[in-house]
Amino acid sequence: DKIVLARCAYYFRLVGLDLGSLSTRVFAGATLEAGNAYQWDDPVTFDSLRLGGAAFVGAHTAIGPIYLAYGYTEPGRNRVYFSVGQIF
């Protein structure tokens, strides 16, 4: 019935990295996140939040944005994400 999410993200351009005509900008970054889904009458407490984060690299290319990320979430779940292009 309700979802709580807080996210803090930071990314920066990798200035010295040149991929030639493949890419115009390359960047890297990380996120820290906390959230959960609750029934409407359930209290939201810090102890009930699930914590997680991710580290990523990406580039703006001729075929759209490309990024590769590694994410970790409590309790011990991790994933690797790869995305090309964007959803219209």
C-alpha positions in Angstrom: 0.0 0.0 0.0 3.0 2.4 0.5 6.6 2.5 -0.6 9.4 4.4 1.0 12.6 5.0 -0.8 15.6 7.3 -0.1 18.5 7.4 -2.6 21.8 9.3 -2.5 23.8 9.2 -5.8 27.1 10.7 -6.9 28.7 10.5 -10.3 31.5 12.2 -12.1 32.9 12.4 -15.7 36.0 10.5 -16.4 37.9 13.2 -18.2 41.1 11.4 -19.1 39.3 8.4 -20.7 38.8 8.6 -24.5 36.9 6.0 -26.4 37.2 7.8 -29.7 34.1 8.2 -31.8 32.3 5.6 -29.8 31.5 7.9 -26.9 31.1 11.6 -26.2 31.2 11.3 -22.3 32.2 8.5 -19.9 31.3 8.6 -16.3 31.4 6.6 -13.0 29.5 6.8 -9.8 27.8 5.1 -6.8 24.5 5.1 -5.0 23.4 4.4 -1.4 19.7 3.5 -1.0 17.2 2.6 1.8 13.6 1.5 1.3 10.8 -1.0 1.7 7.2 -1.7 0.9 4.6 -1.6 3.7 0.9 -2.2 4.3 -0.9 1.1 4.8 -1.1 0.8 8.6 2.4 -0.6 9.2 4.9 1.8 10.8 8.0 2.8 8.9 11.0 2.4 11.1 14.7 2.5 10.4 15.1 -1.1 11.4 12.5 -2.2 8.8 14.3 -0.5 5.9 16.4 -2.6 3.5 19.8 -1.0 2.7 21.7 -1.3 -0.6 24.0 0.4 -3.0 25.5 0.2 -6.4 28.7 1.2 -8.3 28.5 1.9 -12.0 30.3 3.1 -15.2 28.5 4.5 -18.2 28.9 6.4 -21.5 26.8 8.5 -23.8 27.3 6.9 -27.2 25.9 7.1 -30.8 23.4 4.3 -30.0 22.3 5.8 -26.7 23.4 5.5 -23.1 25.3 2.4 -22.1 26.0 1.4 -18.5 27.3 -1.4 -16.4 26.5 -1.6 -12.7 27.0 -3.8 -9.7 24.4 -3.6 -6.9 24.2 -5.1 -3.4 21.1 -5.2 -1.2 20.5 -6.7 2.3 20.4 -9.6 3.1 23.3 -10.6 0.9 21.8 -10.2 -2.6 23.9 -8.8 -5.4 23.4 -8.3 -9.1 25.2 -7.1 -12.2 23.3 -4.9 -14.6 24.1 -4.0 -18.2 21.9 -1.6 -20.2 22.1 -0.3 -23.8 19.8 2.5 -25.1 16.8 3.9 -23.5 13.1 3.2 -23.2 10.8 5.5 -25.2 
